[in-house]
Amino acid sequence: MSDPKNQPKKIKAVAGGQIKWIVTIKQWIHQGFTYLDKTERFYRIIWELIPIIILSLVFIKLCNISIIYSLIIAIIITHTLNWIFNYNFWTCIDFTFPSVSNPGNKATIEYLSQMQKKNGKIRCYHRMYVIWKHFKKSMA
């Protein structure tokens, strides 16, 4: 039996467990940036810099606030909108709140299990053909 002290901590909230607010904070800050390649990083930085500059200028002109405060507000708004619209928000909800679950995950797992039972005795290349036919029929 392994020592519980040596077990890695669960990052994702588990059913019946506590809400993990730290996940929300980490995901908002990180947003998968370290997983991006050089090209994706470049576009990601540009994607955030342009709205930050535009919003900062708007806040300076309309609200008559200092450059520092306008930059801080623009960074928070832009980073949050990027987080929400890149679906990081929904992943975060799933990982933060233990009582929230995606019914689509359960349906997909059930479907794949049924397909596996149904096609378990067929050779691999035939299995792919059967799955393709089923997919085409479901898309029609």
C-alpha positions as a printed Julia matrix, in Angstrom:
140×3 Matrix{Float64}:
   0.0    0.0     0.0
   1.38   3.4    -0.93
   1.86   6.21    1.53
  -0.9    8.88    1.24
   1.71  11.61    1.71
   3.43  10.53   -1.52
   0.2   10.54   -3.54
  -0.21  13.48   -5.94
  -2.96  15.93   -5.03
  -6.14  15.78   -7.07
  -6.37  18.94   -9.12
  -9.87  18.31  -10.4
 -12.81  18.59   -8.03
 -14.32  15.18   -7.33
 -17.98  14.39   -6.68
 -18.74  14.89   -3.0
 -15.52  16.87   -2.52
 -14.8   20.51   -1.92
 -14.93  23.35   -4.43
 -11.42  24.0    -5.75
 -11.19  27.78   -6.22
  -7.44  27.56   -6.79
  -8.18  25.81  -10.1
 -10.13  28.86  -11.26
  -7.27  31.21  -10.39
  -4.61  28.98  -11.98
  -6.61  28.49  -15.18
  -7.38  32.17  -15.54
  -3.7   33.1   -15.18
  -2.22  30.21  -17.17
  -4.79  29.62  -19.96
  -2.64  26.87  -21.46
   0.03  29.36  -22.56
   2.99  27.06  -21.81
   1.52  24.36  -24.06
   1.51  26.6   -27.14
   4.18  26.41  -29.83
   6.07  29.53  -30.97
   3.56  30.53  -33.65
   0.56  30.05  -31.36
   2.29  32.06  -28.61
   2.98  34.9   -31.03
  -0.65  35.09  -32.15
  -1.9   34.67  -28.6
   0.21  37.61  -27.42
  -0.93  39.75  -30.35
  -4.54  38.63  -29.73
  -4.28  40.05  -26.2
  -2.08  43.08  -26.83
  -4.26  44.73  -29.48
  -7.43  44.8   -27.34
  -5.4   45.82  -24.28
  -3.99  48.84  -26.12
  -7.38  49.8   -27.6
  -9.21  49.44  -24.28
  -6.48  51.36  -22.44
  -6.78  54.26  -24.86
 -10.58  54.22  -24.53
 -10.36  54.25  -20.73
  -7.82  57.08  -20.76
  -9.98  59.21  -23.08
 -13.45  58.43  -21.74
 -12.81  57.83  -18.04
  -9.9   60.24  -17.65
  -7.86  57.76  -15.59
  -4.11  57.21  -15.47
  -2.27  54.97  -17.91
  -1.42  52.44  -15.19
  -5.04  51.98  -14.06
  -6.32  51.86  -17.62
  -3.75  49.17  -18.47
  -4.65  47.09  -15.41
  -8.38  47.25  -16.18
  -7.79  46.51  -19.88
  -5.57  43.51  -19.06
  -8.15  42.06  -16.68
 -11.02  42.53  -19.15
  -9.11  41.22  -22.18
  -7.62  38.24  -20.35
 -11.02  37.3   -18.88
 -12.8   37.54  -22.25
 -10.08  35.45  -23.86
 -10.46  32.88  -21.07
 -14.24  32.68  -21.52
 -14.32  32.56  -25.33
 -11.51  29.99  -25.65
 -13.57  27.53  -23.58
 -11.13  27.57  -20.69
 -14.0   28.88  -18.59
 -16.12  25.74  -19.09
 -13.22  23.41  -18.37
 -12.58  25.39  -15.23
 -16.21  25.02  -14.13
 -15.9   21.25  -14.59
 -12.62  21.14  -12.63
 -13.68  23.55   -9.87
 -17.19  22.51   -8.86
 -17.65  18.87   -7.8
 -21.42  18.83   -8.31
 -21.22  19.95  -11.96
 -20.85  17.25  -14.58
 -21.17  17.24  -18.33
 -23.99  14.88  -19.43
 -22.34  14.67  -22.85
 -19.35  12.85  -21.34
 -21.58  10.15  -19.88
 -23.52   9.76  -23.14
 -20.3    9.49  -25.17
 -18.85   6.86  -22.84
 -22.09   4.85  -23.01
 -22.13   5.08  -26.81
 -18.51   3.97  -27.14
 -19.07   1.08  -24.71
 -22.06  -0.11  -26.74
 -20.05   0.14  -29.96
 -17.23  -1.83  -28.37
 -19.63  -4.6   -27.27
 -21.34  -4.61  -30.64
 -18.11  -4.76  -32.64
 -15.92  -6.7   -30.22
 -15.68  -9.85  -32.37
 -15.03  -8.1   -35.69
 -11.5   -7.69  -37.07
  -9.96  -4.25  -36.77
 -10.41  -3.06  -40.39
 -13.99  -4.32  -40.45
 -14.63  -2.57  -37.14
 -13.49   0.75  -38.62
 -15.81   0.23  -41.6
 -18.78  -0.51  -39.3
 -18.04   2.58  -37.2
 -17.72   4.72  -40.36
 -21.05   3.42  -41.72
 -22.74   4.12  -38.36
 -21.23   7.62  -38.26
 -22.41   8.42  -41.8
 -25.9    7.14  -41.01
 -26.1    9.26  -37.86
 -25.0   12.38  -39.77
 -27.65  11.94  -42.49
